[in-house]
Amino acid sequence: MVAKNEKEILLLNSDKNLKLLLEIIESVPSRKRGISIETQDRDKNFRDVLMHLYEWHVMFERWYREGMDGDIPFMPAPGYKWSTIKLLNMQILENYQDVKLNQAIRKLKLSHERVMDLIRLHTNEEIMTKKYYKWTKTSNLYSYFAANTSNHYIWAIKKCEVIAKSI
């Protein structure tokens, strides 16, 4: 058996974690999936969590596109700094309050596939080598991909488990 490289593991873990996330949501009876829970946390329902992931995919896609075009993308988003990420995440939450859960699932699946396609475009070396692309600065592309897919999905799984248990 051939050992898998980091790119292959990233693709597998991203798909696996998204599948697990969706299974948690599907484990709740469909009539209850839209319920918001009482919590001090920002995200009160499945839609909130999924749209958070979706918007971070969209932001990453912008960073990627601008970076690959030779620009240095503004991160995380225009008008925000990493130090104001809580404000950005609250704005994301507010922006998607009119989205239904089934729309959120569809949007997330599509954005997930777009990011997976970006990963597939690159060799393992391009993904893993630090400073390979100017726009990733001292980091590598892997850190950006993982932060917006498999690792972010782990956060979402934990959030959705809490929501599912509370419904």
C-alpha positions as CSV (number, residue, x, y, z in Angstrom):
1,M,0.0,0.0,0.0
2,V,1.3,3.4,-1.0
3,A,1.5,6.1,1.7
4,K,-0.8,9.0,1.0
5,N,0.8,12.5,0.7
6,E,-0.5,15.6,2.6
7,K,-2.6,16.7,-0.3
8,E,-4.4,13.4,-0.5
9,I,-4.9,13.3,3.2
10,L,-6.3,16.9,3.2
11,L,-8.8,15.9,0.4
12,L,-9.9,12.8,2.3
13,N,-10.2,14.5,5.7
14,S,-12.1,17.4,4.2
15,D,-14.6,15.2,2.5
16,K,-14.9,12.9,5.6
17,N,-15.4,15.8,8.0
18,L,-18.0,17.5,5.8
19,K,-19.8,14.1,5.5
20,L,-19.8,13.7,9.3
21,L,-21.0,17.3,9.8
22,L,-24.0,16.7,7.5
23,E,-24.7,13.3,9.1
24,I,-25.0,15.1,12.5
25,I,-27.6,17.5,11.0
26,E,-29.4,14.6,9.3
27,S,-29.6,12.7,12.6
28,V,-32.1,15.4,13.8
29,P,-35.7,14.9,12.6
30,S,-36.2,17.2,9.6
31,R,-39.0,19.2,11.3
32,K,-36.6,20.1,14.1
33,R,-33.5,21.0,12.1
34,G,-34.3,24.7,11.9
35,I,-34.7,25.2,15.7
36,S,-32.4,27.7,17.3
37,I,-31.0,26.9,20.7
38,E,-30.5,29.1,23.8
39,T,-26.8,29.7,24.0
40,Q,-24.3,32.4,24.7
41,D,-22.4,31.3,21.5
42,R,-22.7,33.2,18.3
43,D,-24.2,30.3,16.3
44,K,-27.7,29.3,17.5
45,N,-28.7,26.8,14.8
46,F,-27.3,24.6,12.0
47,R,-27.8,27.2,9.3
48,D,-25.7,29.7,11.2
49,V,-22.8,27.2,11.4
50,L,-23.1,26.2,7.7
51,M,-23.3,29.7,6.4
52,H,-20.2,30.6,8.5
53,L,-18.3,27.8,6.7
54,Y,-19.7,28.9,3.4
55,E,-18.7,32.5,3.8
56,W,-15.2,31.5,4.8
57,H,-15.0,29.4,1.7
58,V,-16.0,32.4,-0.4
59,M,-13.4,34.6,1.4
60,F,-10.7,32.0,0.8
61,E,-11.7,31.8,-2.9
62,R,-11.2,35.6,-3.2
63,W,-7.8,35.4,-1.4
64,Y,-6.8,32.5,-3.7
65,R,-7.9,34.2,-6.9
66,E,-6.3,37.5,-6.1
67,G,-3.1,35.8,-4.9
68,M,-2.8,33.7,-7.9
69,D,-3.3,36.8,-10.1
70,G,-0.2,38.2,-8.5
71,D,-1.9,40.5,-5.9
72,I,-1.6,40.3,-2.2
73,P,-5.2,39.8,-1.0
74,F,-6.6,41.8,1.8
75,M,-7.3,39.3,4.6
76,P,-9.6,38.4,6.2
77,A,-12.0,40.8,4.4
78,P,-12.1,44.5,3.4
79,G,-12.7,46.6,6.4
80,Y,-11.6,43.9,8.9
81,K,-8.3,42.8,10.4
82,W,-7.5,39.5,12.1
83,S,-7.8,41.4,15.4
84,T,-11.5,42.2,14.5
85,I,-12.4,38.7,13.4
86,K,-15.2,38.5,15.9
87,L,-16.9,41.5,14.3
88,L,-16.5,39.9,10.9
89,N,-18.0,36.7,12.1
90,M,-21.0,38.6,13.6
91,Q,-21.5,40.4,10.2
92,I,-21.4,37.0,8.5
93,L,-24.1,35.7,10.9
94,E,-26.3,38.8,10.3
95,N,-25.9,38.5,6.5
96,Y,-27.4,35.0,6.3
97,Q,-30.4,35.2,8.6
98,D,-32.8,34.9,5.7
99,V,-31.3,31.7,4.3
100,K,-33.1,28.4,4.9
101,L,-31.3,25.3,6.1
102,N,-31.7,23.4,2.8
103,Q,-30.2,26.4,0.9
104,A,-27.3,26.5,3.4
105,I,-26.6,22.9,2.9
106,R,-26.7,23.3,-0.9
107,K,-24.5,26.4,-0.8
108,L,-21.9,24.7,1.5
109,K,-21.7,21.6,-0.6
110,L,-21.1,23.7,-3.8
111,S,-18.4,25.9,-2.1
112,H,-16.8,22.8,-0.6
113,E,-16.5,21.3,-4.1
114,R,-15.0,24.5,-5.5
115,V,-12.3,24.5,-2.8
116,M,-11.6,20.8,-3.3
117,D,-11.2,21.5,-7.0
118,L,-8.6,24.2,-6.1
119,I,-6.7,21.7,-4.0
120,R,-6.7,19.2,-6.8
121,L,-5.1,21.8,-9.2
122,H,-1.9,21.8,-7.1
123,T,0.9,19.3,-6.6
124,N,1.7,18.2,-3.1
125,E,4.9,20.3,-3.4
126,E,3.0,23.5,-4.3
127,I,0.7,22.9,-1.3
128,M,3.3,22.0,1.3
129,T,6.2,24.3,0.4
130,K,6.3,27.5,2.6
131,K,6.6,30.7,0.6
132,Y,5.9,28.9,-2.7
133,Y,3.4,31.5,-3.5
134,K,4.1,35.1,-2.6
135,W,0.6,35.8,-1.3
136,T,0.8,33.1,1.4
137,K,3.8,35.1,2.8
138,T,5.8,32.9,5.3
139,S,3.2,30.1,5.2
140,N,2.2,27.4,2.7
141,L,-1.0,26.9,0.8
142,Y,-1.8,23.9,2.9
143,S,-2.4,26.0,6.0
144,Y,-5.0,28.1,4.1
145,F,-6.7,25.1,2.6
146,A,-6.8,23.1,5.9
147,A,-8.0,26.2,7.9
148,N,-11.0,26.6,5.5
149,T,-11.9,22.9,5.1
150,S,-11.0,20.0,7.3
151,N,-10.0,21.9,10.4
152,H,-12.9,24.4,10.1
153,Y,-15.2,21.4,9.7
154,I,-13.9,19.9,13.0
155,W,-15.0,23.2,14.7
156,A,-18.4,23.0,13.0
157,I,-18.9,19.3,14.0
158,K,-18.4,20.2,17.6
159,K,-20.9,23.2,17.3
160,C,-23.5,21.0,15.5
161,E,-23.2,18.2,18.1
162,V,-24.1,20.7,20.8
163,I,-27.0,22.1,18.8
164,A,-28.2,18.5,18.0
165,K,-28.1,17.5,21.6
166,S,-29.9,20.7,22.7
167,I,-32.8,20.3,20.2
